[in-house]
Amino acid sequence: MSRECRVPRRSPESAACLVSVVLLGSVSSVGADAVDDEVQREIAALRADLDEVRAQRDGSTWLTAERTAEIREIVRDTLADADGRTSLADSGAFAGWDKGFVFRSADGNWSLRVGGFTQFRWEFNQRENPPSGQNEDNWGFVTARSKLTFSGGMIDPTWMWRMQLSVGSTDSTLVTDDVWVQKELAAGVFLRVGQQRFPWLREDEISESSTLFVERSALNWFFRQNRSDGMRLEVQQDAWRVFVGYSNGMLVSGEGSPQLTTPSPIVTGGVTNGIAPNNVSNTDYCFSGRAEWKLGGRWEQFDDMSSYHGEDGGAVLGIAAMGQQNRPNSPANGGGDANSYGVTADANIDLGSGASLFAWGAYRRVENVTNNAGTIRLNDNGSANQWGFQIQAGFFVTEAIELAVRCEYGDSGYVSNTALASGVVTQRTGGGDTLSVATAGATYHIQKTRIKLSAEVSYVFDTLQDFANPSAGYYKDAPGSNGQTVVRAQVQWMF
């Protein structure tokens, strides 16, 4: 019967000892002197192999320990993140996207919403007879507006706040548009304080991102209220709402000329845009009020000028009034108080099935006002009667493509002028400066107002002087000339 001899496995050290014994036995049988050198070489080689095995084994243990520590750290981070997310979900708090980036506490009392939009456009302006020294044709790309908005709630649902930062087309200066806080005093009654727009023109109340055209009308730029510091009270019901404002002052528009200084009403209290009340920069008072009636539809659908397919028909009718008085900033400057007051009426109609109409008119009287050079800019009775009206219509020819037309006409109330080569008015000689503009455009709504492509063409029939505004693409003509073409193409994106 055969037997199997099992040899236990040995470590590298045991193998080395065994080999040494065998070699030593061989030495005794052959002769120590003959093989001593060979044995030493074999032993040295085995020791080298042994050292290499030990190094590999020790190194593998160290690397394994390092990887283990890294894996443990990753696991801990993952578990902590999962716990945090579970805790956020369990608490009812929210962080995500809801028409903007939104962060909201579990009870809903504290929230932050971040959004904004950018309008990037190409503009072309052609004047048949520009002032001496100026080009007939001007064109180029411009980032017309780029705005970043922060808003939300605090304390409880009756409190709201808003801050909007803006970079305009003239330079890269960051400015503050809105900084206000609002409290709901009772159901449908709101008090807002801070820097804001005050009730006056309907077109200026609509965000620049939600208008029917690439740019607001030239008439709106002339009569617009812009922003100021103060407070306003709003009372809103299902079918009507009323706004009343008390502020540092509104615009008193005259020449929209870049050659004339244009101090901000927010800083100096109602002195701006080409004419300044007679040596004044302090506002005694400025009040404005607006009332609106809703005939069908929802208030929210009138936050933009378009009537999308699927929206119900409806209309908002509005009237507004304003009045302000400015006084000399120093008695030594002389001059009396400068007064301005006006009224406006408008109708914003959604016809349903993708069609909309909008019309408005305004009248404003300005008294005791000069331009910044001190030249009298008024009629002989010391006043200017400014007025204008506008009508526009839009219609969706497909679900995404909207066509629009606009006509506007106005009178600045100032007598006609004789001007220097630079276009700065130096004297008036009778007559009136009128505005007559027709615009046609189209918009491709990729996603309503969030992403849209727009293009339009405007033609100015009369000499453009008091109504000129380079920010809107309208430049001054030489006196007595007429005919100015403005082309705009724009892409808008919101986030």
Protein Blocks (a to p, Z undefined) as FASTA:
>chain_A
ZZddddddddfklmmmmmmmmmmmmmmmnopklmmmmmmmmmmmmmmmmmmmmmmmmmmm
mmmmmmmmmmmmmmmmmmmmmmmmmmmmmnopacddehiacdddfkomaccddddddddd
ddddddfbdcehiafbdcddddfbacddddddehiambccdddddddfkbmcdcdfbdcd
dddfbghiacdedjddddfbfklmpcfklcfbfbdcfklmmmpgbjadddddddddfkbc
cdddddfbdcddfbfcfkbccddfklnoopaehiacehiabdfbdcdddddddeehjfkl
mmpmbdcehiacdddddddddddddddfbfklgpiddddddddddddddebjhiacdddd
dddddehiacfkopacbdfkopacdddddddddddfbfkbccddddddddehiacddddf
kopafbdeedjdddddddddddddfbljlpccdddddddfbdcfklgcfknopacddehi
aciddddddddddZZ
